[in-house]
């Protein structure tokens, strides 16, 4: 049998296992499906009997083993595959023995798993993924996987950790600890007043229990390109000294409890995406000019009562802003002149806007503005103020029928968007206006 370079899926069950004749049932994606495999008797012979260079994946629906499905079993099965995965893993311990040639081990459902033991010695594992387990801490022997590039422990019971745990994983690039119970990230130990740098580029900590995060605990991650902190309980994100992430492109702290965020501690010259949606912000955070390559800011779902765009001045590459779903927001303005030379899209939907004051707001390349589902009773002169504007959306505003009729030309040109035309006036409970047959629009009579 030719060596597989793909996942061996195994569903571990208890009790009687039906006899398998070792014949593959062809499945999707060049999969060989074995209804059962008994490694205590003829399992190895069955695997060796699978036609070479025919299948990309072996899926074992029922697996019988003489002992634990880790340890010696993983060594034996590595003769046939580079990657092993278990749909369901019932054991409390996962053992990765020395000399293991597998590159990936995946446990999709490991509710009983409380311990991972990794032996010292040669290891080829680059990807270790565990979903839904009972682990309460990072495995103490994780450093025995020096080639590890991707580690995911998701939906488990982790409470706290320190990046010191990964000092032996100098090739680790992606770390996903989402959907745990992490409430504390412990500071790393310092050597010569500095934390030892790690190679982690992508850090996922969403859906945990963090409330106050001292970002100096992440200071050793000098190669970070993105941080995902969504769906925590963060009320404060700060640092008592400068944290430098020269490669960071995205910081996502959406769906938290933040009302302020002063990023004066952060040196991230390549930051492109700042996602602050679904928090408690009432103003745009200060000092954003520290990030000259910022391209997108998300501030939807906050607590704005009005939007002052002034803090966005001097952001030369900003091209998209979203202030939608701020239900109490009544106006857009700028308290001092600003220019956003590359801004192409501006979204302020589902609020209570009655005014858009364009004075002092220079948007030379703006292409689209959406003010849909607000409380405008007049159409702001966006098309006249911004010649580059391709279209602007006023759908869902209580605009009087006469106002829309007066704007027939801009409606027919497609620059002013009021949503799809109606088939009959009965679809418009507050009134309708025929702009030009068949363009019938809802309006306020």
C-alpha positions as CSV (number, residue, x, y, z in Angstrom):
1,X,0.0,0.0,0.0
2,X,1.3,3.4,-0.9
3,X,1.7,5.8,2.0
4,X,-1.2,8.2,2.5
5,X,-0.6,11.8,3.2
6,X,-4.0,12.5,4.5
7,X,-6.2,12.0,7.5
8,X,-7.1,8.6,8.8
9,X,-10.5,9.1,10.4
10,X,-11.4,6.7,13.2
11,X,-14.6,6.4,15.2
12,X,-13.8,4.7,18.5
13,X,-16.7,2.7,19.9
14,X,-17.2,0.2,22.7
15,X,-18.7,-3.2,22.5
16,X,-19.1,-5.7,19.7
17,X,-17.4,-4.8,16.4
18,X,-18.8,-6.5,13.2
19,X,-16.5,-8.5,11.1
20,X,-14.7,-6.6,8.3
21,X,-13.6,-8.3,5.1
22,X,-11.1,-5.5,4.5
23,X,-12.8,-4.4,1.3
24,X,-13.0,-0.6,0.8
25,X,-16.3,1.0,0.1
26,X,-15.5,4.0,-2.1
27,X,-16.7,7.3,-0.6
28,X,-16.5,10.9,-1.7
29,X,-13.1,12.6,-2.2
30,X,-11.3,9.3,-2.9
31,X,-12.1,7.9,0.5
32,X,-11.8,4.3,1.4
33,X,-14.5,3.5,4.0
34,X,-14.0,0.5,6.2
35,X,-17.0,-0.5,8.3
36,X,-14.7,-1.9,10.9
37,X,-11.0,-2.5,11.6
38,X,-9.7,-4.8,14.3
39,X,-6.1,-3.9,15.1
40,X,-6.0,-6.8,17.6
41,X,-6.2,-9.4,14.8
42,X,-6.0,-8.6,11.1
43,X,-6.1,-4.8,11.1
44,X,-2.5,-4.3,9.9
45,X,-3.0,-6.9,7.1
46,X,-6.3,-5.1,6.0
47,X,-4.5,-1.8,5.8
48,X,-1.7,-3.3,3.8
49,X,-4.2,-4.9,1.5
50,X,-5.7,-1.6,0.4
51,X,-4.8,-1.0,-3.3
52,X,-1.9,1.5,-3.6
53,X,-2.3,5.0,-5.1
54,X,-6.1,4.6,-5.2
55,X,-7.4,6.4,-2.1
56,X,-6.6,9.7,-0.5
57,X,-8.3,9.0,2.8
58,X,-9.2,5.9,4.9
59,X,-12.2,6.3,7.1
60,X,-12.7,3.6,9.7
61,X,-16.2,3.6,11.1
62,X,-15.6,1.2,14.0
63,X,-12.1,0.6,15.4
64,X,-11.1,-2.1,17.8
65,X,-7.8,-2.0,19.6
66,X,-6.0,-4.2,22.1
67,X,-5.0,-1.1,24.1
68,X,-5.2,2.7,24.1
69,X,-5.8,4.4,20.7
70,X,-2.7,6.4,21.3
71,X,0.9,5.4,22.1
72,X,1.8,2.2,20.3
73,X,-1.2,2.4,18.0
74,X,-0.2,5.7,16.6
75,X,3.3,4.4,16.0
76,X,1.9,1.4,14.2
77,X,-0.6,3.3,12.0
78,X,2.1,5.8,11.0
79,X,3.3,3.1,8.7
80,X,0.3,3.9,6.5
81,X,-0.5,7.6,6.9
82,X,0.9,10.9,7.9
83,X,-2.2,12.2,9.6
84,X,-4.5,10.6,12.0
85,X,-7.9,11.9,13.2
86,X,-10.6,10.5,15.6
87,X,-14.2,11.5,15.1
88,X,-14.7,10.5,18.8
89,X,-12.0,9.9,21.3
90,X,-13.1,8.3,24.5
91,X,-9.9,8.0,26.5
92,X,-8.8,10.3,29.3
93,X,-5.1,10.4,28.0
94,X,-3.5,11.0,24.7
95,X,0.0,9.7,24.4
96,X,2.4,10.7,21.6
97,X,5.4,8.3,21.8
98,X,9.0,9.2,20.9
99,X,9.9,8.6,17.3
100,X,6.4,9.3,16.0
101,X,6.5,10.0,12.2
102,X,2.9,11.4,12.0
103,X,2.7,15.0,11.0
104,X,-0.9,15.7,12.3
105,X,-3.1,14.3,15.1
106,X,-6.7,15.6,15.3
107,X,-9.3,14.7,18.0
108,X,-12.7,16.1,16.9
109,X,-14.7,15.1,20.0
110,X,-12.6,14.2,23.1
111,X,-14.9,15.0,26.1
112,X,-13.1,12.6,28.4
113,X,-9.6,13.9,27.6
114,X,-7.8,15.3,30.6
115,X,-4.2,14.7,29.9
116,X,-1.8,14.9,26.9
117,X,1.6,13.2,27.4
118,X,4.3,13.9,24.8
119,X,7.5,11.9,25.1
120,X,10.9,13.4,24.5
121,X,12.6,12.4,21.4
122,X,12.3,12.7,17.6
123,X,8.9,14.0,16.6
124,X,7.5,15.0,13.2
125,X,4.1,16.3,14.4
126,X,3.5,19.8,13.0
127,X,-0.3,20.0,13.7
128,X,-2.1,19.0,16.9
129,X,-5.8,19.8,17.1
130,X,-8.2,18.9,19.9
131,X,-11.9,19.9,20.0
132,X,-14.2,19.6,23.0
133,X,-12.1,18.2,25.8
134,X,-11.6,18.4,29.6
135,X,-8.0,19.8,29.5
136,X,-7.6,22.6,32.1
137,X,-4.1,23.6,31.1
138,X,-1.7,23.6,28.2
139,X,0.1,20.2,28.2
140,X,3.3,20.5,30.2
141,X,5.1,18.5,27.6
142,X,4.0,20.5,24.6
143,X,7.6,21.7,24.2
144,X,8.5,18.1,23.1
145,X,7.0,18.9,19.7
146,X,9.8,21.2,18.3
147,X,8.4,21.1,14.7
148,X,4.8,22.1,15.8
149,X,3.4,24.9,13.6
150,X,-0.3,24.7,14.4
151,X,-1.8,24.1,17.8
152,X,-5.6,24.2,18.4
153,X,-7.2,23.4,21.8
154,X,-10.8,24.5,21.2
155,X,-13.9,24.1,23.3
156,X,-12.1,22.7,26.3
157,X,-11.6,23.9,29.9
158,X,-8.4,26.0,29.9
159,X,-8.5,28.6,32.6
160,X,-5.2,30.4,32.3
161,X,-1.8,30.0,30.6
162,X,1.5,31.7,29.9
163,X,3.3,31.9,26.6
164,X,6.3,30.4,28.5
165,X,4.5,27.1,27.8
166,X,5.6,27.3,24.2
167,X,9.3,28.1,24.6
168,X,10.1,24.7,23.1
169,X,7.9,25.3,20.1
170,X,10.0,27.8,18.2
171,X,8.2,27.0,14.9
172,X,4.7,27.5,16.2
173,X,2.8,29.8,13.8
174,X,-0.9,29.5,14.6
175,X,-2.3,29.1,18.1
176,X,-6.1,28.7,18.6
177,X,-7.4,28.6,22.1
178,X,-10.9,29.7,21.3
179,X,-14.0,28.7,23.3
180,X,-12.3,27.8,26.5
181,X,-12.7,29.5,30.0
182,X,-9.5,31.5,29.9
183,X,-9.7,34.5,32.3
184,X,-6.0,35.2,32.7
185,X,-2.9,35.3,30.5
186,X,0.0,35.1,32.9
187,X,3.1,37.2,32.2
188,X,6.1,35.5,30.6
189,X,9.3,35.1,32.5
190,X,11.9,37.7,31.5
191,X,15.5,37.0,30.4
192,X,17.7,40.1,30.5
193,X,14.5,42.1,31.0
194,X,12.9,40.7,27.9
195,X,10.6,37.8,27.1
196,X,12.0,35.3,24.7
197,X,10.5,35.9,21.3
198,X,8.1,33.4,19.8
199,X,7.2,32.8,16.1
200,X,3.4,32.8,16.6
201,X,1.7,34.8,13.7
202,X,-2.0,34.1,14.3
203,X,-3.5,34.1,17.7
204,X,-7.1,33.1,18.3
205,X,-8.6,33.7,21.8
206,X,-12.2,34.3,21.0
207,X,-15.1,33.1,23.2
208,X,-13.2,33.0,26.5
209,X,-13.7,34.9,29.8
210,X,-11.1,37.6,29.6
211,X,-12.1,40.9,31.3
212,X,-8.9,42.9,31.8
213,X,-6.0,42.1,29.4
214,X,-2.5,43.4,29.9
215,X,-1.1,43.2,26.4
216,X,2.5,43.0,27.7
217,X,1.7,39.3,28.3
218,X,1.7,39.1,24.5
219,X,4.9,41.1,24.1
220,X,7.0,38.1,23.1
221,X,4.9,37.5,20.0
222,X,6.9,39.8,17.8
223,X,5.8,38.0,14.6
224,X,2.0,38.5,15.1
225,X,0.0,39.3,12.0
226,X,-3.5,39.0,13.6
227,X,-5.2,38.7,17.0
228,X,-8.7,37.5,17.6
229,X,-10.2,38.5,20.9
230,X,-13.9,38.4,20.0
231,X,-16.6,37.3,22.4
232,X,-14.8,37.8,25.7
233,X,-15.9,40.1,28.5
234,X,-13.1,42.7,27.9
235,X,-13.7,46.0,29.6
236,X,-10.0,47.1,29.4
237,X,-7.2,46.4,27.0
238,X,-4.0,48.2,28.0
239,X,-0.2,47.8,28.6
240,X,2.2,49.5,31.0
241,X,4.9,49.7,28.4
242,X,5.2,49.8,24.6
243,X,4.3,46.6,22.8
244,X,5.8,46.3,19.3
245,X,4.2,44.1,16.6
246,X,5.8,45.2,13.4
247,X,3.9,42.6,11.2
248,X,0.4,43.0,12.9
249,X,-2.3,43.5,10.2
250,X,-5.5,42.8,12.1
251,X,-6.7,43.4,15.7
252,X,-10.3,42.2,16.4
253,X,-11.8,43.0,19.8
254,X,-15.4,43.0,18.7
255,X,-18.2,41.7,20.9
256,X,-16.8,42.7,24.2
257,X,-17.6,45.4,26.8
258,X,-15.1,48.1,25.8
259,X,-16.1,51.7,26.1
260,X,-12.6,53.2,25.6
261,X,-9.5,52.0,23.9
262,X,-6.3,54.1,24.0
263,X,-3.7,52.4,21.8
264,X,-0.8,54.7,22.7
265,X,1.0,51.6,24.0
266,X,0.9,49.8,20.7
267,X,3.5,50.1,18.0
268,X,2.0,48.4,14.9
269,X,3.0,50.4,11.8
270,X,1.4,47.8,9.4
271,X,-2.0,47.5,11.2
272,X,-4.7,47.4,8.4
273,X,-7.9,46.2,10.1
274,X,-9.2,47.4,13.4
275,X,-12.5,45.7,14.4
276,X,-14.2,47.3,17.4
277,X,-17.8,46.3,16.6
278,X,-20.4,45.3,19.2
279,X,-18.9,47.1,22.2
280,X,-19.9,50.2,24.2
281,X,-18.0,52.9,22.4
282,X,-19.6,56.4,22.3
283,X,-16.7,58.1,20.4
284,X,-14.0,57.0,18.0
285,X,-10.9,56.0,19.9
286,X,-8.1,58.5,20.0
287,X,-4.6,58.3,18.5
288,X,-5.4,56.2,15.5
289,X,-3.0,58.3,13.4
290,X,-0.3,56.0,15.0
291,X,-1.4,53.5,12.4
292,X,-0.7,55.1,9.0
293,X,-1.6,51.9,7.0
294,X,-5.0,51.4,8.6
295,X,-7.5,50.5,5.8
296,X,-10.6,49.4,7.6
297,X,-12.3,50.3,10.9
298,X,-15.4,48.5,12.2
299,X,-17.5,50.4,14.8
300,X,-20.9,48.9,14.2
301,X,-23.1,47.9,17.1
302,X,-21.9,50.4,19.7
303,X,-23.5,53.2,21.7
304,X,-22.8,56.3,19.6
305,X,-25.4,59.1,19.9
306,X,-23.5,61.1,17.3
307,X,-20.5,60.5,15.1
308,X,-17.6,63.0,15.1
309,X,-15.2,61.9,12.3
310,X,-12.3,64.2,13.5
311,X,-10.2,61.5,15.1
312,X,-9.9,59.8,11.7
313,X,-7.9,62.7,10.2
314,X,-4.4,61.9,8.9
315,X,-5.2,58.3,8.0
316,X,-4.0,58.3,4.4
317,X,-4.9,54.7,3.5
318,X,-8.3,54.3,5.2
319,X,-10.8,53.0,2.7
320,X,-13.8,51.6,4.6
321,X,-15.6,52.6,7.8
322,X,-18.7,51.0,9.3
323,X,-20.8,52.7,12.0
324,X,-24.0,50.7,11.4
325,X,-26.3,49.5,14.2
326,X,-25.8,52.4,16.5
327,X,-29.5,52.8,17.3
328,X,-29.3,56.1,19.1
329,X,-26.9,57.8,16.7
330,X,-28.5,61.0,15.3
331,X,-25.8,62.8,13.3
332,X,-22.6,62.6,11.4
333,X,-20.2,65.6,11.4
334,X,-16.6,66.6,12.0
335,X,-15.6,69.0,14.7
336,X,-12.5,70.1,12.6
337,X,-11.6,69.8,9.0
338,X,-10.5,66.3,7.9
339,X,-9.4,64.6,4.7
340,X,-9.6,60.9,4.0
341,X,-7.9,60.7,0.6
342,X,-8.7,57.0,-0.1
343,X,-12.0,56.4,1.7
344,X,-14.2,54.6,-0.7
345,X,-17.1,53.2,1.5
346,X,-18.9,54.6,4.5
347,X,-21.7,52.7,6.2
348,X,-24.0,54.3,8.8
349,X,-27.1,52.0,8.6
350,X,-29.8,51.2,11.2
351,X,-29.4,54.2,13.4
352,X,-31.5,57.3,14.2
353,X,-29.7,59.8,11.8
354,X,-31.5,63.0,10.9
355,X,-28.4,64.9,9.8
356,X,-25.2,64.4,7.8
357,X,-23.1,67.6,8.0
358,X,-20.6,67.5,5.2
359,X,-18.8,70.7,6.2
360,X,-15.1,70.1,6.7
361,X,-15.3,66.5,5.6
362,X,-13.1,66.0,2.4
363,X,-13.7,62.6,0.8
364,X,-12.1,63.0,-2.7
365,X,-12.4,59.3,-3.7
366,X,-15.6,58.2,-1.9
367,X,-17.6,55.8,-4.0
368,X,-20.5,54.6,-1.8
369,X,-22.3,55.9,1.3
370,X,-25.1,53.9,2.9
371,X,-27.4,55.8,5.3
372,X,-30.1,53.1,5.0
373,X,-32.7,52.6,7.7
374,X,-32.4,55.9,9.6
375,X,-34.7,58.9,10.3
376,X,-33.9,61.3,7.5
377,X,-36.7,63.5,6.3
378,X,-34.6,65.2,3.6
379,X,-31.9,63.9,1.2
380,X,-28.5,65.2,2.2
381,X,-26.6,66.8,-0.8
382,X,-24.0,64.0,-0.9
383,X,-24.0,63.8,-4.7
384,X,-23.2,67.5,-5.1
385,X,-20.6,67.6,-2.3
386,X,-18.7,64.5,-3.4
387,X,-18.4,64.3,-7.2
388,X,-16.7,60.9,-7.0
389,X,-19.7,59.3,-5.4
390,X,-21.2,56.5,-7.5
391,X,-24.3,56.0,-5.3
392,X,-25.7,56.5,-1.9
393,X,-28.4,54.4,-0.1
394,X,-31.3,56.1,1.7
395,X,-33.6,53.0,1.8
396,X,-35.8,52.7,4.9
397,X,-35.8,56.4,5.8
398,X,-39.1,58.3,6.3
399,X,-38.6,60.5,3.3
400,X,-41.7,62.5,2.2
401,X,-43.1,61.6,-1.2
402,X,-42.6,65.1,-2.5
403,X,-38.9,65.0,-1.6
404,X,-38.5,61.8,-3.7
405,X,-40.5,63.2,-6.6
406,X,-38.2,66.2,-6.6
407,X,-35.2,63.9,-6.8
408,X,-36.5,61.9,-9.8
409,X,-33.4,62.6,-11.9
410,X,-30.9,61.3,-9.3
411,X,-33.2,58.3,-8.6
412,X,-33.5,57.4,-12.3
413,X,-29.7,57.7,-12.7
414,X,-29.2,55.1,-10.0
415,X,-27.1,57.4,-7.8
416,X,-29.8,57.6,-5.1
417,X,-30.9,54.1,-3.9
418,X,-34.2,53.7,-2.3
419,X,-34.5,49.9,-2.5
420,X,-36.3,47.7,-5.1
421,X,-39.4,49.2,-6.8
422,X,-42.8,48.1,-5.5
423,X,-45.4,46.3,-7.6
424,X,-48.3,48.1,-6.1
425,X,-49.1,50.9,-3.7
426,X,-50.6,48.4,-1.3
427,X,-47.0,47.4,-0.3
428,X,-46.4,50.9,1.1
429,X,-48.5,51.5,4.3
430,X,-47.3,55.1,4.7
431,X,-47.6,56.2,1.1
432,X,-46.0,55.7,-2.4
433,X,-44.9,57.8,-5.3
434,X,-44.5,56.9,-9.0
435,X,-41.2,58.3,-10.1
436,X,-41.5,57.0,-13.7
437,X,-43.5,54.0,-14.6
438,X,-42.7,51.3,-13.5
439,X,-40.5,52.9,-10.7
440,X,-42.9,53.0,-7.8
441,X,-41.3,53.7,-4.4
442,X,-42.5,53.8,-0.8
443,X,-42.4,57.1,0.9
444,X,-44.1,59.1,3.7
445,X,-47.3,60.8,2.4
